[in-house]
Amino acid sequence: MLLEVSNLNTYYGQSHALQDMTLNVAQGEVVALLGRNGMGKSTTLKSIMGLLKPSSGKVVFNGREITGLQPYKVARAGIGYVPEERRIFPNLSVMDNLMMGVKGGKINNSDPEAWSIEKIFRHFPFMKERTHQKGAHLSGGEQQMLTIGRTLMGNPKLLMVDEPTEGLSPIMVKEVRDVLKQISESGISILLVEHNLKMAMSIAHRVYLMGKAHLGFSGTVAELEANAEAKAKYLEV
């Protein structure tokens, strides 16, 4: 397994926000983490990324324990994080935003599979025409694409994406889905938190459903499709 999360517990003050959370992601796999708002999905990603420090449990990535490491060390280990808030640099150009994602300030030109500016432009053609435009002048969907592109410039082995289609038009939802599918096909694993069930199910191999602060269901997309009880319990409002 590329990522193994075992019995992770995380607190916000006295609130037990994550209770014995366990999941895994294999090399080249797309795994969706789904559930109603406030169940702990984003907390799971932040706990893996080191933005929140778990009180107990273990995170192992690519054979190495990374539990509680600082976020920059988790990123250097090979995990890319696309936060729900996007967090582009609004006063920097598209090109400068992309370059901010390069680890150590140097692009890896020795690896033909590495993400370069040219490869980013092939996946995100609009960026090539707008390299000097400030991030603040992009649409919400374009900002989401820029955040994904910036993260890819760090050449992650695993991409964790939090609510990438929130607030986007149906056309942009499709574009984001297609981009994530292409990224998966390039060999990068994806752990996806997403409120759009149809979109998530269209690209995921496996699914985890969360109840309040804990794991409620684990299975393939086909197994979830056939499990009306699990969908009603963990997804329906």
Number of C-alpha atoms within 10 A of each C-alpha: 12 17 23 19 21 16 16 23 22 24 16 11 7 6 9 15 19 24 19 17 20 19 19 18 20 15 16 18 22 27 27 26 26 26 27 18 14 13 20 25 29 19 20 26 22 20 25 29 25 19 16 19 19 22 15 15 17 21 25 17 23 17 11 12 14 19 22 21 18 14 20 13 14 20 21 14 16 16 26 26 26 23 18 16 12 19 12 21 17 15 13 16 19 28 19 17 22 26 20 17 21 19 16 9 10 10 18 16 10 7 9 8 12 16 20 22 18 11 15 19 15 12 16 17 12 12 21 15 10 14 16 13 17 18 24 15 13 16 11 18 20 19 20 26 25 24 26 29 27 26 27 28 23 27 24 21 21 29 24 25 24 23 20 26 23 16 11 16 12 10 9 17 18 14 17 21 17 16 17 24 17 14 19 20 13 11 14 20 25 28 23 25 24 24 19 14 12 9 16 22 21 12 21 20 16 22 24 22 23 24 19 18 21 22 23 15 19 17 15 16 20 12 13 19 12 11 13 10 10 17 15 10 16 19 17 9 8
